[in-house]
Amino acid sequence: MMLCQATSRLLLSASLRNSHRWRRMLKPVVLGTSHLSPPGCLLYPVPGVAAPSRRSLTSGQVGWYESMADSQPIHLTEDLLVSVQQVTGLPWWAAIVCTTVTLRTAITLPLGIYQIVILAKVEALQAEIAELAKRLRYEVSVRAKEKGWSEKTCRYQFKKNLRRIISELYVRDNCHPFKASLLVWVQLPMWVCLSLALRNLSTGGPVANPSAFQGELAAGGALWFPDLTLPDSTWVMPMSLGIVNLLIVEMFSLRKLNPSKLQKFVTNFIRGISVVMIPIAATVPSSMALYWLSSSCVGLGHNLLLRSPRFRRLCRIPTTSSDSDTPYRDIAAAFIAKYLNCRVPPPTSSSV
């Protein structure tokens, strides 16, 4: 009996070693590294087994980042980038820049115009809101004397009715301030999708043919970044990205003469993000850094374009009291006065 048990143990250990040996021998074939298969193809030793989808290749990976990188919107964005590059025949760096400019101009520029229209309508309502608030305060004081309301009740009634009046004005002019945030809710997902799509194509992530696209991106750079799959070791693009983002933030901060505490906090928070993005851009593939820099440059150009009085009239943006006939000269004067402590003579009334 003991001899039989020992014999069975030996046979079981031998079968386990053989199974591990066969598993190691089959691993290169399953991963598609066999010399019999062309690059990017998968060989399966079991007949009738179909190749898995892109999602099943990374089913063993856990984590929200990898799940997002293997989601359907990211794969659709990958197909868009590959299609643009193949149709235009441009090198990958030019295809990335052209795709960025096209998407930002076709999608985010109209939303930016819509945002300014909403904010202009809200600003135009401030005078009417102030007049109605003055009248409401008088009516609340009269009603308080009739019914003997306390000061706390008066404040409550005033705020409650003022909110109702403001909401009715927003509905009347179709300019609820929440509509101005539509640009953020569209631009941020688009930025994430393009970033993760370029990350997958550059690092051989969960894409259909990682080796082919990774090889094309490795030879699709230019100038100091010939390999788009590697980070920018010169830090030219990361530093340029930080400078452009800070310029955009300062353009908005210079318009606020007396910013509130919340506005100061948001401005400083965005400044911090702009600085943090510099080392992050230095660690990601150059394709992602190039897209981030291109997107920021297009955003800066759009912000300057939306300041132009001629362009605003062309887009029929309502005029407000804060509009200037010389916006670019005002920005330069405010920048010099804030950071160089110099006084600049006021601009003339000539239009830009």
Secondary structure, 3 states (H helix, E strand, C coil): CHHHHHHHHHHHHHHHHHHHHHHHHHHHHHCCCCCCCCCCCCCCCCCCCCCCCHHHHCCCCCCHHHHHHCCHHHHHHHHHHHHHHHHHCCCHHHHHHHHHHHHHHHHHHHHHHHHHHHHHHHHHHHHHHHHHHHHHHHHHHHHHHHHCCCHHHHHHHHHHHHHHHHHHHHHHHCCCHHHHHHHHHHHHHHHHHHHHHHHHHHHCCCCCCHHHHHHHHHCCCECCECCCCCCCCCCHHHHHHHHHHHHHHHHHHCCCCCCCHHHHHHHHHHHHHHHHHHHHHCCCCHHHHHHHHHHHHHHHHHHHHCCCHHHHHHCCCCCCCCCCCCHHHHHHHHHHHHHCCCCCCCCCCCCC
